[in-house]
């Protein structure tokens, strides 16, 4: 093999390797976006006998709310995400691209929990993920708190208990 042909084949191999690397990186970015940086706040969940403290990320904008906990593979104990809405809604939540089983507590303007639901990750293939189930509370709310599935049950938190906010972190 001549020197020119060796050089051309080496250059082609490097170009193909680089293309594969960057194409793979682009695909990964398209399917797993970088985490959003959300403000954090202390949140209290109060039952008749005890108050529990959580550190929550606050999803304030429509973009943050649409993204929620998508693409995360874990959620630390006593951590969560709270969704705050400017006016009452009864819209549901879905688990598209969400890998963590979650419990969600919907609360009214007074912080009273009006519904608690268990949400499982949607396991449909990406081309069918628009068919993921929607978890709707069936009642109006102004905020929703997502935590690891079972968090509320393990602490005896029920509908009628309350949520309040502490300082920003």
Phi, psi and omega per residue, in radians:
X1 nan 2.351 -3.132
X2 -1.337 2.822 -3.114
X3 -1.070 -0.684 3.137
X4 -1.111 -0.760 -3.124
X5 -1.148 -0.718 3.088
X6 -1.058 -0.760 -3.133
X7 -1.117 -0.760 -3.123
X8 -1.124 -0.739 3.122
X9 -1.168 -0.681 3.098
X10 -1.114 -0.783 3.128
X11 -1.091 -0.720 3.113
X12 -1.110 -0.749 3.138
X13 -1.102 -0.740 3.117
X14 -1.122 -0.750 -3.136
X15 -1.112 -0.752 3.123
X16 -1.146 -0.697 3.111
X17 -1.113 -0.760 3.128
X18 -1.118 -0.750 3.118
X19 -1.057 -0.802 3.130
X20 -1.051 -0.724 3.130
X21 -1.108 -0.897 -3.088
X22 -1.223 -0.623 3.086
X23 -1.123 -0.733 3.107
X24 -1.122 -0.698 3.108
X25 -1.118 -0.768 3.134
X26 -1.083 -0.770 3.126
X27 -1.069 -0.739 3.137
X28 -1.098 -0.725 3.129
X29 -1.129 -0.642 -3.134
X30 -1.218 -0.562 -3.086
X31 -1.670 -0.413 -3.140
X32 -2.352 1.464 -3.133
X33 -1.120 2.756 3.099
X34 -1.098 2.560 3.123
X35 -1.056 2.547 3.079
X36 -1.451 2.559 3.062
X37 -1.616 1.926 -3.116
X38 -1.933 2.627 3.048
X39 -1.165 2.632 3.138
X40 -2.021 2.624 -3.104
X41 -2.550 2.645 3.010
X42 -1.390 2.407 3.122
X43 -2.326 2.479 3.139
X44 -2.012 2.332 3.016
X45 -1.959 2.097 -3.028
X46 -2.022 2.205 3.028
X47 -1.801 3.113 3.098
X48 -1.093 -0.364 -3.050
X49 -2.030 -0.250 -3.037
X50 -2.759 2.683 3.041
X51 -2.028 2.293 3.139
X52 -1.919 2.425 -3.139
X53 -1.844 2.350 3.073
X54 -2.225 2.698 2.912
X55 -1.821 2.151 -3.081
X56 -2.129 2.587 2.931
X57 -1.488 2.464 -3.069
X58 -1.851 1.986 3.084
X59 -1.559 1.787 -3.024
X60 -1.794 -0.622 -3.070
X61 -1.647 2.773 3.085
X62 -0.983 -0.652 3.119
X63 -1.128 -0.787 3.125
X64 -1.127 -0.686 -3.128
X65 -1.201 -0.686 3.120
X66 -1.139 -0.622 -3.116
X67 -1.366 -0.723 3.110
X68 0.837 -2.286 -3.121
X69 -1.733 0.365 3.100
X70 -0.969 2.552 3.027
X71 1.260 -0.109 3.123
X72 -1.318 2.551 3.120
X73 -1.864 -0.146 3.094
X74 -2.769 2.792 3.076
X75 -2.430 2.105 -3.086
X76 -1.079 2.667 3.094
X77 -1.057 2.491 -3.122
X78 1.056 0.513 3.007
X79 -2.166 2.802 3.111
X80 -2.990 -2.962 3.074
X81 -2.358 2.349 3.102
X82 -1.996 2.419 3.137
X83 -1.966 2.163 -3.111
X84 -2.034 2.326 -3.079
X85 -2.069 2.526 -3.078
X86 -1.190 -0.396 3.086
X87 -2.578 2.857 -3.092
X88 -1.032 2.486 3.114
X89 -2.481 2.874 3.008
X90 -2.204 0.322 -3.113
X91 -1.080 2.613 3.120
X92 -1.612 2.944 3.084
X93 -1.967 2.610 3.033
X94 -2.206 2.891 -3.026
X95 -1.916 0.424 3.101
X96 -0.993 2.278 3.128
X97 1.064 0.284 3.110
X98 -1.789 2.165 -3.017
X99 -1.746 -0.136 -3.064
X100 -1.837 2.259 3.009
X101 -1.178 2.311 -3.021
X102 -2.207 2.705 2.887
X103 -1.924 2.511 -3.137
X104 -2.273 2.329 3.070
X105 -1.992 2.126 3.076
X106 -1.625 2.380 -3.110
X107 -2.320 2.687 -3.096
X108 -1.572 -3.075 -3.068
X109 -1.112 -0.339 3.097
X110 -1.614 0.043 -3.131
X111 1.463 0.094 -3.141
X112 -1.385 2.260 3.122
X113 -1.255 2.127 -3.091
X114 -1.807 -0.296 3.099
X115 -2.852 2.485 3.026
X116 -2.186 2.253 3.121
X117 -2.206 2.706 3.024
X118 -1.810 2.255 -3.099
X119 -2.110 2.228 3.112
X120 -1.756 2.586 3.097
X121 -0.999 2.542 3.078
X122 -1.454 2.139 -3.071
X123 -1.804 0.203 3.105
X124 -1.173 2.602 3.082
X125 -1.093 2.701 -3.060
X126 -0.880 -0.662 -3.106
X127 -1.224 -0.228 3.125
X128 -2.004 0.099 -3.002
X129 -1.131 -0.293 3.073
X130 -1.220 -0.142 3.094
X131 -1.694 0.159 3.110
X132 -1.034 2.527 -3.120
X133 -1.148 2.646 3.070
X134 -1.836 2.327 3.135
X135 -1.812 1.787 -3.090
X136 -1.876 2.423 -3.097
X137 -1.339 -0.330 -3.114
X138 1.286 0.262 3.124
X139 -2.708 2.829 -3.139
X140 -1.340 2.589 3.118
X141 -2.673 2.846 3.065
X142 -2.028 -0.173 3.134
X143 -2.671 2.767 3.112
X144 -2.480 2.411 -3.136
X145 -2.027 2.092 3.069
X146 -1.803 2.322 3.094
X147 -2.423 3.037 3.060
X148 -0.990 2.466 -3.127
X149 -1.005 2.288 3.139
X150 1.681 -0.167 -3.096
X151 -1.029 -0.847 -3.116
X152 -1.120 -0.831 -3.108
X153 -1.061 -0.706 -3.116
X154 -1.126 -0.395 -3.110
X155 -1.870 0.052 3.136
X156 1.273 0.383 3.128
X157 -1.332 2.303 -3.089
X158 -2.329 2.936 3.022
X159 -1.023 2.417 -3.071
X160 1.776 -0.402 3.048
X161 -1.256 3.088 -2.999
X162 -2.231 2.778 3.088
X163 -2.165 2.353 3.075
X164 -2.464 2.880 -3.040
X165 -1.947 2.482 3.030
X166 -1.831 -2.724 -3.071
X167 -1.270 2.797 2.995
X168 -1.261 2.601 3.127
X169 -1.690 nan nan
